Amino acid sequence: MTDAQETAAASSLRTTGGAPPDDGGSASPVSGAPTPLAVPEPTPLLEPREGIPPVIADAASLAEAVAAFAAGTGPVAVDAERASGYRYGQRAYLVQLRREGAGSALIDPVACPDLSGLGEALSGVEWVLHAATQDLPCLREIGLVPTRLFDTELAGRLAGFPRVGLGAMVEGVLGFVLEKGHSAVDWSTRPLPEPWLRYAALDVELLVDLRDALEKELDRQGKLEWAHQEFDAIASAPPPEPRKDPWRRTSGMHKVRRRRQLGVVRELWQTRDRIAQRRDVSPGKVLSDAAIVEAALALPANVHALAALNGYGHRMGRRQLEQWQAAVDRAKALGESQLPQPGQPVAGPPPPRAWADKDPAAAARLSAARAAVSALAERLNMPQENLIAPDSVRRVCWEPPAPVDEESIGGILAGLGARPWQVEQVTPVLVKALTA
């Protein structure tokens, strides 16, 4: 038994650092955590158990790791480090794994870009990740695709923890403090400094221990099957579709109202994206969102006028100014039919703020449904968005079926992607709210 397992066993489920609120210790699906225990101060976790493993950066070392992890037992802890804010895209720059019998491994996916052999060796094994949906896209790019998983962040949400970051969960459940000072560093740096590697190894050090403790707590609350359904949905979900018109997510877009100005935002955003991709840097390091919006609002007539705007100051060279002004000029030269329309076509119901004017009856249905779902989420001790997708509630309320009954509402929710446990819990309260 590891130190972490002994600590977890001794305290059942710790409450230091944000455990679910107590409700008396009931074992029903509406229960929270047991009565808080008197526990010692959390222990700083300073070094991995076997020390910092060497970074795997060649085919021979990778083959050894694949064999070791294939021969290991139990779940495998998996994490990935990206260089968000430094590099273009969301690729992985370090992959960390840990499994009983194999120890920990740090793999450089730049030097070893194809990890499909490792993925095949771990096929059928349960992967333990924290906030799985954040790491799965970059893991998928290098051939690591789980068939089964356990998401410790999502488990914490379902169990009612108010703080579900990895550090808070490890401290609250296992009683150890993780050093989190390197979470936002440039992981594309080579060679990676030793303190960063220590931090990375510690991120998977206790992940399986945390999984085991959370599984027990979910089982105690009657929510373990719910969690399994959620994890299966994540593991089986296809890669997300590329976002349509990503330039519309530019920060500060609410200030831009005229179609010509929208055209400038689009042209500057697309120019910036091409440059960032070519240079492999974060788009924000090429040109800020604020500078894009500034130019769109001002519609500068020339480079001199552009240079006077915020974000295009004296540090920007003449050549850079000219490329941005050329983008502005291209947008200004577009015909009316080529300019983007304000807003995006919305599939489904309109924004809720418009319901009162468009359909007062639908607005009343939504208000009643939201209140009912909120009350149910509170009884089940979990966030509303984990109980049921807010968009699903809106769609049911905008165009309810006829008749409104458990079969019709449950069918709509299932068709919108709700898991069986969500349909079972939410359908009765929605029917009651919509027929009141």
Phi, psi and omega in degrees: 000134180282167176304317182295319180295322178296318179297315181296319181294324183290329186248006183061279174218113182290161178239359174297133173085013170109063175270168178299149179296150182283142175229016179103359173084020178297150179262010179280167181292005177249012187275157174255213182274164177292171179304132181306139181259154173283111184237153179290168177301142179300149184262125176298134176259108191256333184221144172298154185303317181258018183083178181282120180289151177294148179287128179277118185221020177212163187297322183293315179295323179295319179299320177298318180295319179301315180296319181295316182286329175295327181274351180290177182232154175076188181296161176242128176278134184225138176212161178218146177246130179250178180241047180302134182089351180241317185244161177286138178080189186233035181292158178276138176246353173201137176239130180244138178222154173209136178212145178302129181091344179245342184075205182255153177220141174243120185243133177271105182282356172283315178283332180235077188285345180247103179253024181296329177297320176293319178300319178293323180295333182258010179297132182088346177277144176285125177264134178254117179232158174249119187060063189303321185296340177285323186265335186301320179301315182286330176290322180299323181299333183252014173092014179254104183230112181285150171260338175222143178211164174227118182259110185290332176291312180296322176300319178296322178296313181296328181279352175094017177287130179285336178238118188240013170297155184301316181299315181295322181290316179297320179291314185290326185264318186254343177083023177239146180256122176268140175280122187246024187287348185247019185293332186248023181278171179276096184286356174279354178300137175224133354286155178286131180297150182303318179299327178292319180295323177297314177303315182296318180294323180291336180296334177253359185301317187244012186295320179290323175299318178296318178303314183296318180293319180291326177299317179297319181291319178297321178295318179298323181276356182078023185245006186295319179295324176300315180298317179300320178296320178295315181295319179297323179296320179294314184295328184266355183291137177289163176302143181295148176292147176303139182291133179282137180050059182298339179297339180290349178270010177301130180299134180092006182299338181297342179279342187266118188241327184274148184297323179297320178293321176299322177298323178293316178303312181300314183292317178294318180298314182293323176296314178300319182295319178296317180295315181297319180294318180295322183269353183054055175228160177298135180306325179296338177278344177275311178202134183284156174301320181299322179292323178298313180295321179301314180291325180294320180288324184276333185046061185301143183278336184201178182299322181298316179292323178296318182297339181278351183273154175299134181096352181233038188285200189294340181285346181271128182286165182301319182296319178295315179302319181295323181291324178287321178294325177297323177294317177300315182296323178298318179293322180292336182271354181292145173287162183304321183290342181269350183281146179291150176278149175297141179071175179245145173302128183254123174275129180098200186292158177289171177302141184305330181296340181266356186294320184302324179278319185284320184203087183303327180294319177296321178298321178293320177299317182296318179299316180293319181294317179299317180297319181293317180294320179299316180295321179294317179299322179293319179295323181276354177060058176206159178297146181302320184292340174274338176287315178199143179296128179305325180296325179296319178297317180298316182295319178297319184285329181289317179227076182292151180286167173234120359278164173275108176213178186295326180292315183288316180293316178299322178295319178296314181299316179296320178295335178272003175103005178294141178283159182307319181295324178292317177301315182298318184281319191273327186306310182300320183287327177291318179300315180297318181293320185281343180253001181293000000 
